[in-house]
């Protein structure tokens, strides 16, 4: 798996988590009993993995693209600047969640607005990357470029515990499907059936 395949796999995982996030946010916005802790866990995982690992990996790719053809790769420059906006959106969301979980003058609208902004920015960002810089990378980077990107990416990966991130993701994804870690497959299937009724 090359780095581009890895990044696209991350996008698929994030799509799943954003679906789970949106489900709880809609419940909360409609006045229902949403799992705010789960929303916070997803946002914290995003801050830890996507802001600290995934986006820096993308930046390795985008820097190479820009060094080869800066005028033809405005999409890479735009995606890089969007990473800063996504960090700000994540910080705003985590602050709103902290207030909501600790009842410190938080309004439902504040958290809903922060959550919607987080969702929309991430979906727009992934759509942009997959339509522009990722396609450009496949078309114009050479084998030597990909090797240089992999070397830079290894330095990013070395700074974090990727296995811990995978375990976090697996636990969060289990919530999307009504799966409870530690339960047998049969018990999980029965629980999931109960959730659908």
C-alpha contacts under 8 A as a table, 3 or more apart, distances in Angstrom:
res1	aa1	res2	aa2	distance
1	X	5	X	5.84
1	X	6	X	6.49
2	X	5	X	5.40
2	X	6	X	6.32
3	X	6	X	4.88
3	X	7	X	6.14
3	X	150	X	6.90
4	X	7	X	5.07
4	X	8	X	6.21
4	X	134	X	7.27
5	X	8	X	5.11
5	X	9	X	6.12
6	X	9	X	5.09
6	X	10	X	6.29
7	X	10	X	5.00
7	X	11	X	6.34
7	X	54	X	7.08
7	X	57	X	7.96
7	X	58	X	7.34
8	X	11	X	4.91
8	X	12	X	6.39
9	X	12	X	5.11
9	X	13	X	6.35
10	X	13	X	5.06
10	X	14	X	6.10
10	X	54	X	7.61
11	X	14	X	4.96
11	X	15	X	6.13
11	X	126	X	6.92
12	X	15	X	5.10
12	X	16	X	6.57
13	X	16	X	5.23
13	X	17	X	6.45
14	X	17	X	4.97
14	X	18	X	5.97
15	X	18	X	5.13
15	X	19	X	6.27
15	X	123	X	7.95
16	X	19	X	5.21
16	X	20	X	6.54
16	X	173	X	7.20
16	X	176	X	7.72
17	X	20	X	5.07
17	X	21	X	6.07
17	X	42	X	7.06
17	X	172	X	7.30
17	X	173	X	6.59
17	X	176	X	7.57
18	X	21	X	4.79
18	X	22	X	5.89
18	X	119	X	6.71
19	X	22	X	5.10
19	X	23	X	6.16
19	X	176	X	7.93
20	X	23	X	5.14
20	X	24	X	6.54
20	X	173	X	8.00
20	X	175	X	7.68
20	X	176	X	5.44
21	X	24	X	5.43
21	X	25	X	6.12
21	X	38	X	7.91
21	X	39	X	5.78
21	X	42	X	7.07
22	X	25	X	4.90
22	X	26	X	5.96
22	X	119	X	7.50
23	X	26	X	5.42
23	X	27	X	6.38
24	X	27	X	5.06
24	X	28	X	6.18
24	X	34	X	5.25
24	X	35	X	6.28
24	X	36	X	7.57
24	X	39	X	6.97
25	X	28	X	5.00
25	X	29	X	6.03
25	X	34	X	7.03
25	X	39	X	7.68
25	X	112	X	6.69
25	X	115	X	6.98
26	X	29	X	4.97
26	X	30	X	6.10
27	X	30	X	5.23
27	X	31	X	6.52
27	X	32	X	5.00
27	X	33	X	6.66
27	X	34	X	5.49
28	X	31	X	5.22
28	X	32	X	5.16
28	X	33	X	6.25
28	X	34	X	4.99
28	X	108	X	7.77
28	X	112	X	7.71
29	X	32	X	7.27
29	X	108	X	6.99
29	X	109	X	7.64
29	X	112	X	6.19
35	X	38	X	5.34
35	X	39	X	6.54
36	X	39	X	4.95
36	X	40	X	6.11
36	X	97	X	7.36
36	X	101	X	7.06
37	X	40	X	4.98
37	X	41	X	6.07
37	X	101	X	7.72
38	X	41	X	4.92
38	X	42	X	6.25
38	X	172	X	7.83
39	X	42	X	5.24
39	X	43	X	6.28
40	X	43	X	5.04
40	X	44	X	5.97
40	X	94	X	6.82
40	X	97	X	6.37
41	X	44	X	5.07
41	X	45	X	6.03
41	X	172	X	7.77
42	X	45	X	5.10
42	X	46	X	6.10
42	X	172	X	7.00
43	X	46	X	4.99
43	X	47	X	6.18
43	X	90	X	6.78
43	X	93	X	7.47
43	X	94	X	6.66
44	X	47	X	5.04
44	X	48	X	6.12
44	X	94	X	7.42
45	X	48	X	5.06
45	X	49	X	5.85
45	X	50	X	7.67
45	X	165	X	7.58
45	X	168	X	7.06
45	X	169	X	7.61
46	X	49	X	5.32
46	X	50	X	5.00
46	X	51	X	6.56
46	X	90	X	7.87
47	X	50	X	5.92
47	X	51	X	5.05
47	X	52	X	6.87
47	X	87	X	7.46
47	X	90	X	6.62
48	X	51	X	6.08
48	X	52	X	5.63
48	X	53	X	7.61
49	X	52	X	5.33
49	X	53	X	5.21
49	X	54	X	6.32
49	X	165	X	6.50
50	X	53	X	5.46
50	X	54	X	4.48
50	X	55	X	5.80
51	X	54	X	6.37
51	X	55	X	5.61
51	X	56	X	7.42
51	X	83	X	7.63
51	X	86	X	7.97
51	X	87	X	6.48
52	X	55	X	6.69
52	X	56	X	6.53
53	X	56	X	5.43
53	X	57	X	6.14
53	X	156	X	6.57
53	X	157	X	6.87
53	X	160	X	7.47
54	X	57	X	5.14
54	X	58	X	6.32
55	X	58	X	4.95
55	X	59	X	6.12
55	X	83	X	6.61
56	X	59	X	4.85
56	X	60	X	6.43
56	X	156	X	6.90
57	X	60	X	5.23
57	X	61	X	6.81
57	X	153	X	5.57
57	X	156	X	6.70
58	X	61	X	5.13
58	X	62	X	6.16
59	X	62	X	4.87
59	X	63	X	5.87
59	X	80	X	6.33
60	X	63	X	5.38
60	X	64	X	6.53
60	X	149	X	5.85
60	X	152	X	6.30
60	X	153	X	6.44
61	X	64	X	5.37
61	X	65	X	6.38
61	X	137	X	7.77
61	X	149	X	5.97
62	X	65	X	4.95
62	X	66	X	6.09
62	X	76	X	5.22
62	X	77	X	7.22
62	X	80	X	7.29
62	X	133	X	7.30
63	X	66	X	5.12
63	X	67	X	6.12
63	X	76	X	7.88
64	X	67	X	5.12
64	X	68	X	6.40
64	X	145	X	6.97
64	X	149	X	7.11
65	X	68	X	5.34
65	X	69	X	6.34
65	X	70	X	7.17
65	X	73	X	6.67
65	X	76	X	7.14
65	X	133	X	7.99
65	X	136	X	7.91
65	X	137	X	6.61
65	X	141	X	7.24
66	X	69	X	5.38
66	X	70	X	4.31
66	X	71	X	7.86
66	X	73	X	6.04
66	X	76	X	6.97
66	X	77	X	7.38
67	X	70	X	6.08
69	X	72	X	5.50
69	X	73	X	6.22
70	X	73	X	5.27
70	X	74	X	6.82
71	X	74	X	6.30
73	X	76	X	5.44
73	X	77	X	6.90
73	X	133	X	6.82
73	X	136	X	7.42
74	X	77	X	5.07
74	X	78	X	6.17
75	X	78	X	5.05
75	X	79	X	6.10
75	X	128	X	7.65
75	X	129	X	7.43
75	X	132	X	5.69
75	X	133	X	5.43
76	X	79	X	5.10
76	X	80	X	6.23
76	X	129	X	7.67
76	X	132	X	7.56
76	X	133	X	5.11
77	X	80	X	5.23
77	X	81	X	6.44
78	X	81	X	5.24
78	X	82	X	6.21
79	X	82	X	4.98
79	X	83	X	6.60
79	X	125	X	7.04
79	X	128	X	7.43
79	X	129	X	6.55
79	X	133	X	7.93
80	X	83	X	5.38
80	X	84	X	7.47
81	X	84	X	5.59
81	X	85	X	6.97
82	X	85	X	4.98
82	X	86	X	6.14
82	X	125	X	7.12
83	X	86	X	5.04
83	X	87	X	6.29
84	X	87	X	5.16
84	X	88	X	6.45
85	X	88	X	5.12
85	X	89	X	6.20
86	X	89	X	4.95
86	X	90	X	6.08
86	X	118	X	7.33
86	X	121	X	6.91
86	X	122	X	7.20
87	X	90	X	5.10
87	X	91	X	6.21
88	X	91	X	5.09
88	X	92	X	6.15
89	X	92	X	5.13
89	X	93	X	6.14
89	X	114	X	7.15
89	X	117	X	6.94
89	X	118	X	5.60
90	X	93	X	5.07
90	X	94	X	6.11
90	X	118	X	6.57
91	X	94	X	5.16
91	X	95	X	6.15
92	X	95	X	5.21
92	X	96	X	6.25
92	X	114	X	6.41
93	X	96	X	5.14
93	X	97	X	6.09
93	X	111	X	6.86
93	X	114	X	5.07
93	X	115	X	6.10
93	X	118	X	7.18
94	X	97	X	5.00
94	X	98	X	6.06
95	X	98	X	5.10
95	X	99	X	6.36
96	X	99	X	5.20
96	X	100	X	6.16
96	X	106	X	7.03
96	X	110	X	6.63
96	X	111	X	5.27
96	X	114	X	7.16
97	X	100	X	4.97
97	X	101	X	6.00
97	X	111	X	6.45
98	X	101	X	5.25
98	X	102	X	6.15
99	X	102	X	5.21
99	X	103	X	5.75
99	X	104	X	5.06
99	X	105	X	6.89
99	X	106	X	5.32
100	X	103	X	5.22
100	X	104	X	6.76
100	X	105	X	7.79
100	X	106	X	5.15
100	X	107	X	7.34
100	X	108	X	7.83
100	X	111	X	7.38
103	X	106	X	6.17
106	X	110	X	6.95
106	X	111	X	7.70
107	X	110	X	5.27
107	X	111	X	6.82
108	X	111	X	5.52
108	X	112	X	6.14
109	X	112	X	4.99
109	X	113	X	5.88
110	X	113	X	5.31
110	X	114	X	6.22
111	X	114	X	5.13
111	X	115	X	5.97
112	X	115	X	5.05
112	X	116	X	6.04
113	X	116	X	5.16
113	X	117	X	6.14
114	X	117	X	5.22
114	X	118	X	6.18
115	X	118	X	5.07
115	X	119	X	6.19
116	X	119	X	5.09
116	X	120	X	6.07
117	X	120	X	5.24
117	X	121	X	5.93
118	X	121	X	5.42
118	X	122	X	6.19
119	X	122	X	5.39
119	X	123	X	6.23
120	X	123	X	5.20
120	X	124	X	6.01
121	X	124	X	5.19
121	X	125	X	5.90
122	X	125	X	5.00
122	X	126	X	6.17
123	X	126	X	5.35
123	X	127	X	6.19
124	X	127	X	5.15
124	X	128	X	6.13
125	X	128	X	5.12
125	X	129	X	6.23
126	X	129	X	5.15
126	X	130	X	6.09
127	X	130	X	5.34
127	X	131	X	6.08
128	X	131	X	5.21
128	X	132	X	5.95
128	X	133	X	7.81
129	X	132	X	5.36
129	X	133	X	5.38
129	X	134	X	5.78
130	X	133	X	6.75
130	X	134	X	5.26
130	X	135	X	6.63
131	X	134	X	6.77
131	X	135	X	6.29
132	X	135	X	5.44
132	X	136	X	6.18
133	X	136	X	4.89
133	X	137	X	6.03
134	X	137	X	5.10
134	X	138	X	6.50
135	X	138	X	5.29
135	X	139	X	6.39
136	X	139	X	5.10
136	X	140	X	6.06
136	X	141	X	7.97
137	X	140	X	5.54
137	X	141	X	5.44
138	X	141	X	6.31
141	X	145	X	5.72
141	X	146	X	6.80
142	X	145	X	5.01
142	X	146	X	6.37
143	X	146	X	5.15
143	X	147	X	6.25
144	X	147	X	5.05
144	X	148	X	6.28
145	X	148	X	5.12
145	X	149	X	6.19
146	X	149	X	5.00
146	X	150	X	6.12
147	X	150	X	5.10
147	X	151	X	6.33
148	X	151	X	5.15
148	X	152	X	6.35
149	X	152	X	5.14
149	X	153	X	5.98
150	X	153	X	4.90
150	X	154	X	6.10
151	X	154	X	5.23
151	X	155	X	6.84
152	X	155	X	5.42
152	X	156	X	6.83
153	X	156	X	5.06
153	X	157	X	6.25
154	X	157	X	5.03
154	X	158	X	6.07
155	X	158	X	5.17
155	X	159	X	6.83
156	X	159	X	5.57
156	X	160	X	7.51
157	X	160	X	5.76
157	X	161	X	7.84
157	X	162	X	7.22
158	X	161	X	7.74
161	X	164	X	5.45
161	X	165	X	6.64
162	X	165	X	5.02
162	X	166	X	6.32
163	X	166	X	5.05
163	X	167	X	6.34
164	X	167	X	5.16
164	X	168	X	6.27
165	X	168	X	5.08
165	X	169	X	6.22
166	X	169	X	5.06
166	X	170	X	6.16
167	X	170	X	5.09
167	X	171	X	6.25
168	X	171	X	5.25
168	X	172	X	6.26
169	X	172	X	5.10
169	X	173	X	5.98
170	X	173	X	5.12
170	X	174	X	6.12
171	X	174	X	5.18
171	X	175	X	6.88
171	X	181	X	6.88
172	X	175	X	5.35
172	X	176	X	7.01
173	X	176	X	5.10
173	X	177	X	6.86
174	X	177	X	5.38
174	X	178	X	6.06
174	X	179	X	4.55
174	X	180	X	6.30
174	X	181	X	7.27
175	X	178	X	4.91
175	X	179	X	5.69
175	X	180	X	6.98
176	X	179	X	7.50
177	X	192	X	6.77
178	X	188	X	7.25
178	X	191	X	6.74
178	X	192	X	5.05
178	X	195	X	7.06
179	X	183	X	7.97
179	X	188	X	5.35
179	X	189	X	7.71
179	X	191	X	7.44
179	X	192	X	6.77
180	X	183	X	5.84
180	X	188	X	6.42
183	X	187	X	6.10
183	X	188	X	6.15
184	X	187	X	5.17
184	X	188	X	6.13
185	X	188	X	5.08
185	X	189	X	6.08
186	X	189	X	5.09
186	X	190	X	6.23
187	X	190	X	5.08
187	X	191	X	6.10
188	X	191	X	4.97
188	X	192	X	6.02
189	X	192	X	5.08
189	X	193	X	6.16
190	X	193	X	5.09
190	X	194	X	6.23
191	X	194	X	5.04
191	X	195	X	6.31
192	X	195	X	5.05
192	X	196	X	6.47
193	X	196	X	5.24
193	X	197	X	6.65
194	X	197	X	5.42
